[in-house]
Amino acid sequence: MKSWLCFNNGMTYEPVIGLEIHLQLKTRSKMFCDSPNVLGEADPNTAVCPVCMGHPGTLPVLNREAVRQGMRLALALHATVAHETRFDRKNYFYPDLPKGYQISQFDRPLATGGHVAIDVGGEMRSMHLERLHLEEDAAKNFHRGDASLIDFNRAGAPLAEIVTKPEFRSPEEAKLFLQELRLIARYLDVSDADMEKGHLRCDANISLRPKGEQKLYPKIEVKNLNSFKAVEKALAHEIERQRAMWERGERPQHQETRGWDERKLETVHQRTKEGMDDYRYFPEPDLPPLVITDHDIDGARVTIPELPAEKRSRLVKEYAMDPKDAALIVSVKANAEFFEQVIEELKNWIFDVDAKGAGSKDALWDKLKARLVKLAYSWITSELFKHLNADGKEASDMQLTPENMAELVALVYEGKLSSSAAQTILDIMYHEGGDPSDIANDRNLFQVNDESDIRDLVKEVLAQQQEQVQEYLTGKHAVLQFLVGKVMRLSKGSANPEVVTRILTEELEKMR
């Protein structure tokens, strides 16, 4: 991983990066009204009501499900949920804010503290959080030439804002954190967390300082980051821009907001950043303080599933998987669930067909699991994922069942299917469904392992290829693969190539 320490005339600078993440919660309705929460799924300005449009005399009503999801997310991030929290008005004027203020949380957020562990070049690092609070979203602006349009469907959508401590020291660390946060949100099913669709939005705060100093210099907030690559590129650009300023003796003197220009690959000045006092926060008069009991917190906690970090660790321990392989499987929740269901089916299958006095089911599984897990992983990630990725799907979107996938892997394990035959069957199962044994029978794809049948084929080929036989007998053993190919062609690809090779060698050696 690239070092982001910057050097100049013996002076070393280090980046100091913090993130502010807005995560749209996956609720039926908006944060303070019953308008549908349908970002990008409805015609512009149709999912609105007098409350989220800020009509005079309307009153907000808190969305209970948004609070529950916020609590679940906070607990999954190891944060401390407050027993009493409240909402505040954040006052500022902008066309996308119909009320002229945003209902957010200021000094009494839903949760404080917490951390997320990320793997940085093989080293696990815990990145700590300041807080998690709930708020409503603003509308969405569209700028087209000299005109600006506003879609108010997003106004009032429920958001969880997560603020980190300024602990990141490289753009890569920031990207890894965001990817892990997205995965946690998806495992919890509190958000689709798709940056490209605006479910997850990130502002990055960055400054430089001489290495060894603890002082924090005025930060630059970078906005308009709509992908993980944009976060990395914008922070990398800003590090170089600020390094050049330090070298010129022009280090930033005040906080500033800059936007990321994806076309020019540079940040551009937008405005001098506001301070907290500029927003004139005060308690929301139309919403009473929210009291959260231990019972509420315990009720949210028991709904938290096994999270990505726990699942990765368990797969490594339980199945002796390589950590990188486990990370790939866990990277999509539906795919991870499918993989483990396949493994369970294989576990049951191997005991039924291969017990033969091997002792207990657990003992047999311990003996064979390494090979079976590796085989299943290879077929799922190399062959099945190829289909899923081409179609932009997850395992939950396909008709292929874990039972049929496990049976296919078992047939390969038993040597009943060649690799090419298994690929053909997988393609049919993925697109049309069906049982792998039935497909193999219907298309004559089972591999021939009967030695007497294969020996007859071998003898027929040797009788036809006398020139190649003599070459082998004179020491040109490379010709063996040519003869294997002839036998495979004669069997129409159904003969087991390992058995063919062994029997060919036996028959040729008899001729010496």
Secondary structure as the mmCIF struct_conf table of DSSP 4:
data_model
#
loop_
_struct_conf.conf_type_id
_struct_conf.id
_struct_conf.beg_label_comp_id
_struct_conf.beg_label_asym_id
_struct_conf.beg_label_seq_id
_struct_conf.end_label_comp_id
_struct_conf.end_label_asym_id
_struct_conf.end_label_seq_id
STRN STRN1 CYS A 6 ASN A 8
TURN_TY1_P TURN_TY1_P1 ASN A 9 GLY A 10
STRN STRN2 MET A 11 GLN A 24
BEND BEND1 ARG A 28 ARG A 28
STRN STRN3 SER A 29 SER A 29
BEND BEND2 MET A 31 CYS A 33
BEND BEND3 SER A 35 SER A 35
STRN STRN4 PRO A 36 PRO A 36
TURN_TY1_P TURN_TY1_P2 LEU A 39 GLU A 41
BEND BEND4 ALA A 42 ALA A 42
TURN_TY1_P TURN_TY1_P3 PRO A 44 ASN A 45
BEND BEND5 ALA A 47 ALA A 47
TURN_TY1_P TURN_TY1_P4 PRO A 50 GLY A 54
TURN_TY1_P TURN_TY1_P5 PRO A 56 GLY A 57
HELX_RH_AL_P HELX_RH_AL_P1 ARG A 64 ALA A 76
TURN_TY1_P TURN_TY1_P6 LEU A 77 HIS A 78
HELX_LH_PP_P HELX_LH_PP_P1 ALA A 79 ALA A 79
STRN STRN5 THR A 80 VAL A 81
HELX_LH_PP_P HELX_LH_PP_P2 ALA A 82 ALA A 82
BEND BEND6 HIS A 83 HIS A 83
STRN STRN6 GLU A 84 THR A 85
STRN STRN7 ASP A 88 ASN A 91
TURN_TY1_P TURN_TY1_P7 PRO A 95 ASP A 96
TURN_TY1_P TURN_TY1_P8 PRO A 98 LYS A 99
BEND BEND7 GLY A 100 GLY A 100
STRN STRN8 TYR A 101 SER A 104
BEND BEND8 ASP A 107 ARG A 108
BEND BEND9 LEU A 110 LEU A 110
STRN STRN9 ALA A 111 THR A 112
STRN STRN10 HIS A 115 VAL A 120
TURN_TY1_P TURN_TY1_P9 GLY A 121 GLY A 122
STRN STRN11 GLU A 123 GLU A 136
HELX_LH_PP_P HELX_LH_PP_P3 ASP A 137 ALA A 138
STRN STRN12 LYS A 140 ARG A 144
TURN_TY1_P TURN_TY1_P10 GLY A 145 ASP A 146
STRN STRN13 ALA A 147 ASP A 151
HELX_RH_3T_P HELX_RH_3T_P1 PHE A 152 ARG A 154
TURN_TY1_P TURN_TY1_P11 ALA A 155 GLY A 156
STRN STRN14 PRO A 158 THR A 164
BEND BEND10 PRO A 166 PRO A 166
STRN STRN15 PHE A 168 PHE A 168
BEND BEND11 SER A 170 SER A 170
HELX_RH_AL_P HELX_RH_AL_P2 PRO A 171 LEU A 188
TURN_TY1_P TURN_TY1_P12 ASP A 189 ASP A 189
BEND BEND12 VAL A 190 VAL A 190
HELX_RH_3T_P HELX_RH_3T_P2 MET A 195 LYS A 197
TURN_TY1_P TURN_TY1_P13 GLY A 198 GLY A 198
BEND BEND13 HIS A 199 HIS A 199
STRN STRN16 LEU A 200 PRO A 210
TURN_TY1_P TURN_TY1_P14 LYS A 211 GLY A 212
HELX_LH_PP_P HELX_LH_PP_P4 LYS A 215 LYS A 219
STRN STRN17 ILE A 220 LEU A 225
BEND BEND14 SER A 227 SER A 227
HELX_RH_AL_P HELX_RH_AL_P3 PHE A 228 GLU A 247
TURN_TY1_P TURN_TY1_P15 ARG A 248 GLY A 249
BEND BEND15 HIS A 254 HIS A 254
STRN STRN18 GLU A 256 ASP A 261
TURN_TY1_P TURN_TY1_P16 GLU A 262 LEU A 265
STRN STRN19 GLU A 266 THR A 272
HELX_LH_PP_P HELX_LH_PP_P5 LYS A 273 GLY A 275
HELX_RH_3T_P HELX_RH_3T_P3 MET A 276 TYR A 279
TURN_TY1_P TURN_TY1_P17 ARG A 280 ARG A 280
STRN STRN20 PHE A 282 PRO A 283
TURN_TY1_P TURN_TY1_P18 PRO A 285 ASP A 286
BEND BEND16 LEU A 287 LEU A 287
HELX_LH_PP_P HELX_LH_PP_P6 PRO A 288 PRO A 289
STRN STRN21 LEU A 290 VAL A 291
HELX_RH_AL_P HELX_RH_AL_P4 ASP A 294 ARG A 301
TURN_TY1_P TURN_TY1_P19 VAL A 302 THR A 303
HELX_RH_AL_P HELX_RH_AL_P5 PRO A 308 TYR A 319
HELX_RH_AL_P HELX_RH_AL_P6 PRO A 323 VAL A 330
TURN_TY1_P TURN_TY1_P20 SER A 331 SER A 331
BEND BEND17 VAL A 332 VAL A 332
HELX_RH_AL_P HELX_RH_AL_P7 LYS A 333 ASP A 354
TURN_TY1_P TURN_TY1_P21 LYS A 356 GLY A 357
HELX_RH_AL_P HELX_RH_AL_P8 LYS A 361 SER A 378
HELX_RH_PI_P HELX_RH_PI_P1 TRP A 379 LEU A 384
HELX_RH_AL_P HELX_RH_AL_P9 PHE A 385 ASP A 391
TURN_TY1_P TURN_TY1_P22 GLY A 392 GLY A 392
HELX_RH_3T_P HELX_RH_3T_P4 ALA A 395 ASP A 397
BEND BEND18 MET A 398 GLN A 399
HELX_RH_AL_P HELX_RH_AL_P10 PRO A 402 TYR A 413
TURN_TY1_P TURN_TY1_P23 GLU A 414 GLY A 415
BEND BEND19 LYS A 416 LEU A 417
HELX_RH_AL_P HELX_RH_AL_P11 SER A 419 GLU A 432
HELX_RH_AL_P HELX_RH_AL_P12 PRO A 436 ASP A 442
TURN_TY1_P TURN_TY1_P24 ARG A 443 ASN A 444
HELX_LH_PP_P HELX_LH_PP_P7 PHE A 446 GLN A 447
STRN STRN22 VAL A 448 VAL A 448
HELX_RH_AL_P HELX_RH_AL_P13 GLU A 451 GLN A 464
HELX_RH_AL_P HELX_RH_AL_P14 GLN A 466 LEU A 473
TURN_TY1_P TURN_TY1_P25 THR A 474 GLY A 475
TURN_TY1_P TURN_TY1_P26 HIS A 477 ALA A 478
HELX_RH_AL_P HELX_RH_AL_P15 VAL A 479 LEU A 490
TURN_TY1_P TURN_TY1_P27 SER A 491 GLY A 493
STRN STRN23 ALA A 495 ALA A 495
HELX_RH_AL_P HELX_RH_AL_P16 PRO A 497 LYS A 510
TURN_TY1_P TURN_TY1_P28 MET A 511 MET A 511
#
